[in-house]
Amino acid sequence: MMRFCVCLIAVTSLLGGCVTANVDEMTFDAPVAGMGEGTIVILGRRHAPDYDTEPDFIDCIGGHVSRGDTGISVIPERQFIDSLYPWFEPRTAPLSIESVDRLMALPSVADKLGELDLQYMIWIDGRTEDTNSSGSMTCGVGPTGAGCFGFGTWGTESEYEATIWNFGDGSEVGRMSAQTSGQSYMPAVVVPIPIIAPVQDTACESLGSQLLQYLSAES
């Protein structure tokens, strides 16, 4: 497990938003020297009734892996889902690697997956949400103009888990998770100045780096 804190300082207000991150990794069968040149797809889990894994977070993870190893081709999530419609929509997406084997019995699915030549399918499950908030702010308009006065703060938490499926041998080969939390601030003396803790960005960096280390021949 790794823990680190990133503090952002706003020069104008001398206030910072701090992010704490924890990363856990459990892999069963890591490539000896990375996957080399190959194709992966990173998909968000959206079957839970109370939340969806954010598409922009999936794009962030994919971009991190692509930039870290140009030999790895990352199929965009929306492109993959559309090309295999309706089998990877939220209500029909496979929840286990064994479910993919059953999908492969359909010629149209088998042909498309064969055409894509996937080495790994990575599922990301989780979300970012605001938690506690406090403070108050008053805004008004007077003879000399408009302005705000006050101070507000709120917490944000991210929790994501990546599950890695190896298409070569039809098995789940690892899980990684990242939990990040941080506090953001909004001081206002005439003009509100938001100081946002990059909680989701830190989660993307943390989880993306772990996936890249697992997959990349350059790690």
WODAFEN-V998840 format. One line per field, one symbol per residue. ss: DSSP state (H for helix, E for strand, C for the rest). psi: psi as a letter, one per 30 degrees, with the letter a starting at -180 (. if undefined). burial: + if it has 9 or more other C-alpha atoms within 8 Angstrom, else -. Layout:
ss=???
psi=???
burial=???
This chain:
ss=CEEEEEEEEECCCCEEEEEEEEEEEEECCCCCCCCCCEEEEEEECCCCCCCCCCHHHHHHHHHHHHHHCCCEEEECHHHHHHHCCCCCCCCCCCCCHHHHHHHCCCHHHHHHHHHHCEEEEEEEEEEEEEEEEEEEEEEEEECCEEEEEEEEEEEEEEEEEEEEEECCCCEEEEEEEEEEEEEEEEEEEECEEEECCCHHHHHHHHHHHHHHHHHCCCC
psi=kkklkjkkkjeffhklkkkkkkkkkjkfikkehlfbkaklkkkkkgfkfflkkkefeeeeeeeeeeefjffkkjkkeeeeeefgkgfgleffkkflfeeeeeeffkeeeeeeeeefhkekkkkkkalklkckllllkkklkafgalllkaklkllkkkjkkkkkkjfeghlkflkklkkkllklliljjekkjkjkkieeeeeeeeeeeeeeeefkff.
burial=------++-+----+++++++++++-+--+---+++-+++++++++-----++---++++++-+++--+--++++++--++--+--+++----+--+-+++-++----++-++----+++++++++++--------+--------++++++++++++++++++++++--+-++++++++++++++++++--+--+-++++-+++++++++++-++++--
